[in-house]
Amino acid sequence: MTTSEYNEIVEKYADRLFRYILKNIRDRERASDLVQDSFEKLWIRSGDIQFSKAKSYLFSIAHNTMVDSIRKEKRQIVTDVADMPAIADNRHYSDIKEILDEGLKRLTEIQRSVLLLRDYEGYSYEEIGDITGLNESQVKVYIYRARVFLKNYIGQIERVI
């Protein structure tokens, strides 16, 4: 991949990559850092990558970098469940976006990733499989389970009222 092709990839996919990571980790600064790390890794390997495969490779790098970051953070944070404040389930919302965001937080990491890649970014099952390292059947199962969970979570009338 040439320098001009790399710059074209940055122009085309930087915003989409940022949105994807931000939806998963909900921290603008960390998302920005992860995007920059992903583009740096792409640049380091730019001589080995074909331009036509750069988009999938970039999102694979970003996904793996994000997963590594989440795992690293989980190892560093030690909390005692007894010290955590109780969350009341009787909160009522009238904003569906808040409900959806809360539902997305409750999904497993992989379910949230594949669902966001499919529904927010518009990737095909095959592309999502390439990005996440899963086969197409696994991608479909994770997306289905995530959608069922969100349907049940959002479908509870007391959450919407």
N, C-alpha and C positions, 0 to 999 in steps of 0.2 A: 504494500500500500504506500502510495506516495504522500508527501506532505500535504499537497492540495486535497487529496482524497481524505486524509485524516481530518483536515479542517472542515471539509464538507460533512463528515460524520459528526463532528462537534456541533456544527450549525444545526443539523437536522435533528439530532437526538438528545442534546443536552437537557432541554426542558422536559421532554418525555421521561428521561431517566430520572431527573430530579423529582418529578411528580410521583413516579413509581416508588422510589425509595422513601419519599416523604410520607406517602400514604401508609407505608409499612411501619416506619419508626416514629413518626410524628414529632420530629425534632429538626427544625430547619437547618441549624448549624451543622449538626451531624450528617444530615442528608447531603448538604453541600460538600462536606468533606469526603463523603463516600463517593459522590459523583466525581469529584476531582481525583480521588485515588483510582477510580475505575478508568478514567481517561488516561491517567498516567500509565497504568498497566497496559492499556491498549497501545499507547505510544511506544512503550518499551518493546512490545511484540509486533509493532506495525510492519516490520520487514517480513514477518512470517505469515501475515494474514492477507487473504484476498479481500479486495474492496467489497465484493458481493456478499461476503460472509461476515463483514465487520459489525453489522447491526446485531446479529445473534450473538457474536462473540462478546460485544460490548455489554449486552444485557446479561449474559452469563457471568461475566466478570463482576458486574455490579451486584447481581443476585448473590454470588458467592462471597463477595466482600461484605455485603450487608449481613448475611447469615453469620459470618465470622465475627463481625462487630457485635451482633446481638448476643452471640454465645460468650464472647469475652466480657460483655457488660453483665451478663447473668452470673458469671463466675465472680465478678468483683462485688456485686451487691449481695450482702447477707442481711436478710431481714428475719425478724421473729414474728410469726403470724399472730402471736398473742399481743404484740405491740401495735399491730395495725388497727386503725379505726374500723369499726363495723360499717359496712355500706348498707344503707337502708334500701330495700327493694320497693318501697312504696313511693319512690320519686315518680313524678308525672312529667311527661314532656309533650310539647305540642309541635316541636320542630323535628321533622322526619330525618333531617340530616344528622342531628345529634344522635338520634336513635340508631341510624345506620352506622355512624362512626363508632358508637359504643358496641354495636354488634360485631363490627370488623375487629375491634380490639379483642373480643372474646374468641375469635377464631384461632386455630393453631397457626403457627408461623407459615407453614407450607400452604395451608388452605388460603390464607390471606394473600400470599404471594401469587398463587396461580389464578385466584379470582380477580385480583387487580390487573394482572397481565391480560386476562381474557376480557373482562368487562370494562375496564377503564382504558387500557391501552390498545385493545383490539387485536391482540396476537392470536394466531391460529393455535390449535392444540399441538401441532407439530413444533411450531416455534417455541411455545412454552416448554415443551419437553426438552428442546435443545438448550434453552436458557437454564432450566432447573435441573437437568440431568435425569428427568423422569421419562418413562415411556408414555405414549399417547393415552393408553388405558388408565394409567395412574393419574394423569392430569385430569382426565374426564371424571374420575371417581372423586378426586379432591374438590373439583369445582362443584360437582353435584352435591357433595356433603356440605360444602360451605353455603351453597344456595339454600339447601333445606334448613340448615341451622338458622340462617338469616331470615328465612320465611317464617319459621317458628318464633324466632326472637321478636321480629317486627310485628308479626301477626297477633301478638297478645295485646288486646284492646287497652288494657290498663297502661301500657307503655306509650300509647299514642295519645291518650286523652290527657 
